[in-house]
Amino acid sequence: MKTRIHWLENVTFVGESPSGHALVMDGAPEQGGRNLGPRPMEMLLLGLGGCTAFDVVQILQKARQPIMDCEVEISAERADEPPRVYTAIHVHFIVTGEGLSEKQVARAVALSADKYCSASIMLGKTARISHDFEIRGT
């Protein structure tokens, strides 16, 4: 896999993914940015959220669960001093569907966290990651 990051100006960059997509990353104004896109460290959390949501939805669909929606809310803490790595991350799933099995949702979250989500497993090498979920009916 190969990606490319191109510097535009100040602390603004365009990232090009191997699948041909591009996105702008930028810093806060106090760091010389113009707030044109997410910060690179925010992208890590977005990647984690997308990765684990992908897993949970697929696992529930394969289990023939009546999933209608899946949201992931992530809160994180970072170290105070450089390198300002993530030290704690909490992943909260909101899974919606009429008649969803709590056991199946718990299984899907655990499988993603422990086996399938590469981003979660990688970030778990430096951060304490916790997970929980809630089920909402339609």
N, C-alpha and C positions, 0 to 999 in steps of 0.2 A: 504494500500500500504506500502511496506517495501523495503528499499534499503540498501545496505551495502557499506561502504567505508573502504578500507584496505590500511594502510600505508606501503609503500615499503621502502623508505629511504628519508632522508633529508626532502624535501617538495613535494615528489612524492607520489601520491595515485592512487589506482585503484578503480573506482566506478562501482558497479554492480547494474543494474536496475532490477526492479521487472519482466520485460519481458525477463530477461536472457542475456542482453547485457552488455559488459564491456568497459570501456574507461579509459584512463590514464589522470590524471590532474597533472600539475606540476607548479612550480613557476619559475620565472626568475632566471638566474644565480646569480644576485646580492642578491637574497633572499635564496640562497642555492639550487636552482633547477638546472635541466639540460635542461629545455625547451623541455621536452618530450611530452607535451600535453597542451591543453588550461588551462588557469587559472580558478578556480572555478567561479569567477565573470563573466568571459567571457561565461561560460556555461549558466548562467542566461539569457544573451542576445541571445545566440543560441537557448535556449528553447523558449524564447519569439518569435523569428523569425519563428521557426518551427511551433509553436502553431498557430500563426496568419496566416501563409501561408497555413497551412492545412485547416483552416476555409475558407479563401478567395477562394481557389481552389474549395472546395466542394460546397460552395454557388453558385459560378459561373457555375459549372457543373450542379447543380440542376436547375439553371435558363436557362439551355440550351445555355449558351454563348460559343462561339467558342474559348475557352482558349487553347493556345498552350504552354505557359510558364508563370511562376511566379517567380520573384526574390524579395527578401526583403533585403534592405540595412538598417542597424540600426546604428545610431550614438548616443552616450550617454555621459553624464557628471556625474562625481562622486563628492561627498563632499570631501573637502580638508583634513578634520580631521576624525579620527576614530569615529564611524563606517563609512567607506567610501561608504555609500549607493549611489545608483544612484539617482540623483536629477532631471535630465531631460533626456528623451529618445525620439528620433525622428525615426519613422518607415516609410520608403519610399518603396512603392510597384512599381515594374515594371512588368506590366501585358501585355503579348503578345498574339495577336490573330487578325485575319482579321475580321473586323466587330463587335468588342466588343462594347457594349453599355456603354458609360461613366456613365450613371445613374446606371446601374447594378453593375459596378465596385465600384462606390462610396458607393452603398448600401452594398455590400459585405464587404468592408473595415470597414464601420461603424458598421455593425452587429458583426463582429469579435471583434472590439475594445470595444463595449459597452455591448455585451451580451455573446459571446461564448468563447473568448480567456481567459482562466483562468489565464495564465501567465501575460497577459497584465493587466487584472483587478487587480491582486494581486500586481504587481509592481507599478501600478497606485496609490496605497495607500501611497507610499513614493516618487514617482517621477512624474513629469509633463510629460505626454506622448502625443505626437502629431503624426499625420498620414497624409500622402499625397500619391498620386499615379500618375503614368504616364501610358499611353496606347501606345503600339507599334504595328504596323502592321507587318505581316510576310513578 
